[in-house]
């Protein structure tokens, strides 16, 4: 039987370490894919997720200023998770679960109210949907960024050889 103190310890470990799942998924997706086309698709999805998080955090910040209270930064994590879910269901689903665990731990420890966490979730979902619906506009930033990345990596063939 798990004691309350053990459960609390597990929640702390999950809350502190689960944010690394986002970084790991980004790295794996950036390096994944056997063909150049697949790698490009995965890399675009990573950048869309990053853009979704930036938009969500900007909305979050704007609302914090206008409403004079902080909404939860679950917005960024849920934006990344939903954005990845649009293109890669397994990765997005895993990160959505991770985001939920982080949010629940914040509620459990009294760091955020449940309404603030729900507001952050709504912001994240909305911003990911917005980026997804406007990918053609986002590609005006994404494609030149990937072209610049390729130019830089081409100068270092040893990186290209290992999948970068």
Buried (B, 14 or more C-beta within 10 A) or exposed (E): EEEEEEEEEEBEEBBEEBEEBBEEBBEEBBEBBEEEEEBBBBBBBBBBBBBBBBBBBEBBBEBEEEEEEBBBBBBBBBBBBBBBBBBBEEBBEBBBEBBBBBBBBBBBEEEBBEEBBBBBBBBBBBBBBBBBEEEEEBBEEBEEBBEEBEEEEEEEEEEEEEEB
